Amino acid sequence: MPNTSSPTLATASAYPSAVLFDLLTALLDSWTVWNAAAGSESMGRTWRAEYLRLTYGCGAYVPYEALVRQAAANVGLPATAPQALEDHWDELPVWSGAKELLSALKPHCKLAVVTNCSQHLGERAAARLGIDWDVVVTSEEAGFYKPDPRPYQLALQRLGVQAGDAAFVAGSGYDMFGTASVGLRTYWHNRVGLARPQGAPIAEAESPSLEAALPWLQRFRQAST
């Protein structure tokens, strides 16, 4: 008897119901803008590391812009640095492969952003990808910074999708603390070669590019069975 099943439908059914993305490191090259605002790559990375320390230490939402300013002051940068960062926010570069990945997923999955950012800046950054997001969740809206589980949970709730039916594409190793607690299988787009934070769970897949993300997502349900 001939096989009458549709390869297209079989492939489509293997996708997750939704894919959630970190925004500022998984899809956008925020490093370049931070470094330019700081005046050098070394100072940009020092500033960014201090900002991350403050962010992951505070948990409940503190205004993003205030944390960025505090981090700059803590590492000896002038007040002009955070202002330069915001002034060039709409110039955040898109990582190669990001738009292509989103376009390939759009017919098959709901797409969402979960980002540690203010609502204002998060929406501006999400617009850089040029697609119609199903959900954009910022830390300001969730009331907590990642890796607290609440931002991820809010996105899933709004998507109407269970964690087991969704995937997450991370840009920071700290996301793995949150995605593991929620039950989101995770692909780590580790573009700049960051070390995995001490104690962080290991991502299901890790790559310095987004190239392998689509095949991973295309066999998402096959891999879970």
C-alpha positions as CSV (number, residue, x, y, z in Angstrom):
1,M,0.0,0.0,0.0
2,P,1.5,3.4,-0.9
3,N,2.4,5.9,1.8
4,T,-0.2,8.6,1.6
5,S,1.0,10.7,4.5
6,S,2.2,14.2,3.7
7,P,5.9,14.8,4.3
8,T,5.1,18.5,4.7
9,L,2.6,17.9,7.4
10,A,4.9,15.4,9.1
11,T,7.7,17.9,9.1
12,A,5.4,20.8,10.3
13,S,4.1,18.6,13.2
14,A,7.6,18.3,14.6
15,Y,8.0,22.0,15.2
16,P,7.2,23.3,18.7
17,S,4.0,25.3,19.1
18,A,6.0,28.4,20.0
19,V,9.6,29.6,20.1
20,L,10.6,32.2,22.7
21,F,13.7,34.3,22.1
22,D,16.0,36.3,24.2
23,L,16.3,39.6,22.3
24,L,19.4,41.6,23.1
25,T,22.0,38.9,22.8
26,A,20.3,36.0,20.9
27,L,18.9,38.0,18.0
28,L,20.5,41.4,18.3
29,D,24.2,42.4,18.6
30,S,23.8,44.7,21.6
31,W,27.5,44.2,22.4
32,T,28.6,46.5,19.6
33,V,26.4,49.3,20.8
34,W,27.4,49.0,24.4
35,N,31.1,48.9,23.4
36,A,30.7,52.0,21.3
37,A,28.9,53.9,24.0
38,A,31.6,52.9,26.5
39,G,34.4,54.0,24.2
40,S,36.1,50.5,23.9
41,E,35.3,46.8,23.8
42,S,37.1,46.2,27.2
43,M,35.1,49.0,28.9
44,G,31.9,47.9,27.2
45,R,32.3,44.4,28.5
46,T,33.2,45.6,32.0
47,W,30.1,47.8,32.0
48,R,27.9,45.1,30.7
49,A,29.2,42.6,33.3
50,E,28.4,45.1,36.1
51,Y,24.9,45.7,34.6
52,L,24.3,41.9,34.6
53,R,25.5,41.6,38.2
54,L,23.0,44.3,39.2
55,T,20.2,42.8,37.2
56,Y,20.5,39.2,38.3
57,G,21.0,40.4,41.9
58,C,17.8,42.5,42.1
59,G,15.2,40.0,40.9
60,A,12.1,42.3,41.1
61,Y,12.1,44.9,38.5
62,V,14.1,48.1,39.0
63,P,13.9,50.5,36.0
64,Y,16.3,49.2,33.3
65,E,17.7,52.6,32.5
66,A,18.5,53.2,36.2
67,L,20.5,49.9,36.4
68,V,22.4,50.8,33.2
69,R,23.3,54.2,34.7
70,Q,24.3,52.7,38.0
71,A,26.4,50.1,36.3
72,A,28.2,52.8,34.3
73,A,28.9,54.8,37.4
74,N,30.2,51.7,39.2
75,V,32.8,51.1,36.6
76,G,33.8,54.7,36.2
77,L,32.1,55.6,33.0
78,P,30.6,59.1,32.6
79,A,26.9,59.8,32.4
80,T,27.3,60.3,28.7
81,A,27.8,56.6,28.2
82,P,24.3,55.4,29.1
83,Q,22.8,58.4,27.1
84,A,24.8,57.3,24.1
85,L,23.5,53.7,24.5
86,E,19.9,54.9,24.4
87,D,20.6,57.4,21.6
88,H,21.8,54.5,19.4
89,W,19.3,52.0,20.5
90,D,17.5,52.0,17.2
91,E,20.7,51.1,15.5
92,L,21.1,47.7,17.3
93,P,22.6,45.4,14.7
94,V,20.7,42.2,13.8
95,W,22.8,39.0,14.1
96,S,23.3,37.2,10.8
97,G,20.7,34.5,10.3
98,A,18.2,36.0,12.7
99,K,15.7,37.3,10.2
100,E,16.0,34.2,8.1
101,L,15.3,32.0,11.1
102,L,12.3,34.0,12.1
103,S,10.9,33.9,8.6
104,A,11.3,30.2,8.4
105,L,9.6,29.6,11.7
106,K,6.7,32.1,11.3
107,P,4.4,29.7,9.2
108,H,4.9,26.9,11.8
109,C,5.2,28.4,15.3
110,K,4.1,31.3,17.4
111,L,7.0,33.6,18.1
112,A,7.7,35.6,21.2
113,V,10.4,37.8,22.9
114,V,11.3,37.6,26.6
115,T,13.8,40.3,27.3
116,N,15.4,42.0,30.3
117,C,14.5,45.5,29.3
118,S,12.1,48.4,29.8
119,Q,8.8,48.3,27.9
120,H,9.8,51.3,25.8
121,L,13.2,50.0,24.8
122,G,12.1,46.4,24.5
123,E,9.5,47.3,21.9
124,R,11.9,49.4,20.0
125,A,14.5,46.6,19.9
126,A,11.9,44.0,18.9
127,A,10.9,46.1,16.0
128,R,14.5,45.8,14.6
129,L,13.6,42.2,13.5
130,G,10.9,43.4,11.1
131,I,8.3,40.7,11.9
132,D,4.9,40.6,13.6
133,W,5.6,39.1,17.0
134,D,2.8,37.2,18.7
135,V,4.0,38.3,22.1
136,V,6.7,40.6,23.4
137,V,7.3,40.4,27.2
138,T,9.7,42.7,29.0
139,S,11.0,42.6,32.5
140,E,9.1,45.8,33.2
141,E,5.9,44.3,32.2
142,A,6.5,41.0,34.1
143,G,7.7,42.8,37.2
144,F,10.9,40.7,37.4
145,Y,14.1,40.2,35.5
146,K,15.1,36.9,34.0
147,P,16.1,34.3,35.1
148,D,13.2,34.6,37.5
149,P,10.6,32.3,36.0
150,R,7.8,34.9,35.8
151,P,8.8,36.6,32.5
152,Y,9.0,33.2,30.7
153,Q,5.7,32.1,32.3
154,L,3.9,35.4,31.3
155,A,5.0,34.9,27.7
156,L,3.7,31.3,27.7
157,Q,0.5,32.3,29.3
158,R,-0.1,35.0,26.6
159,L,0.8,32.5,23.9
160,G,-1.6,29.9,25.3
161,V,1.2,27.3,25.1
162,Q,2.5,24.9,27.7
163,A,6.3,25.0,28.5
164,G,6.7,21.4,27.1
165,D,5.3,22.5,23.8
166,A,7.7,25.5,23.4
167,A,11.4,26.1,22.9
168,F,13.6,29.0,24.0
169,V,16.6,30.5,22.1
170,A,18.9,32.1,24.7
171,G,21.7,34.5,24.2
172,S,23.0,34.4,27.8
173,G,24.0,31.4,29.9
174,Y,22.0,32.9,32.8
175,D,18.8,32.2,30.8
176,M,19.3,28.5,31.5
177,F,18.5,28.9,35.2
178,G,15.1,30.3,34.2
179,T,14.3,28.0,31.3
180,A,15.2,24.9,33.3
181,S,13.0,26.0,36.2
182,V,10.0,26.5,33.8
183,G,10.7,23.4,31.7
184,L,11.7,25.1,28.4
185,R,14.1,23.2,26.2
186,T,16.8,25.6,25.2
187,Y,19.2,26.4,22.3
188,W,22.0,28.7,23.4
189,H,23.1,31.1,20.7
190,N,26.5,31.8,22.3
191,R,27.8,34.2,19.7
192,V,30.6,35.8,21.6
193,G,31.8,32.7,23.4
194,L,30.7,33.4,26.9
195,A,31.5,30.9,29.7
196,R,28.5,29.0,31.1
197,P,27.7,30.6,34.6
198,Q,28.6,28.4,37.5
199,G,25.8,26.1,38.3
200,A,23.8,26.9,35.2
201,P,22.1,23.9,33.6
202,I,23.5,22.8,30.2
203,A,21.5,23.9,27.1
204,E,20.1,21.1,24.9
205,A,22.0,22.7,22.0
206,E,24.7,25.3,21.9
207,S,26.3,27.1,18.9
208,P,28.1,30.3,18.1
209,S,25.6,30.9,15.3
210,L,21.9,30.6,14.6
211,E,22.5,28.2,11.7
212,A,21.8,25.0,13.6
213,A,18.7,26.4,15.4
214,L,16.3,25.7,12.5
215,P,17.1,22.0,12.2
216,W,16.9,21.6,16.0
217,L,13.5,23.2,15.9
218,Q,12.3,21.2,12.9
219,R,12.9,17.9,14.8
220,F,11.8,19.3,18.2
221,R,9.0,16.9,18.8
222,Q,10.9,13.9,17.4
223,A,13.8,14.6,19.7
224,S,11.4,14.7,22.8
225,T,9.9,11.3,22.1
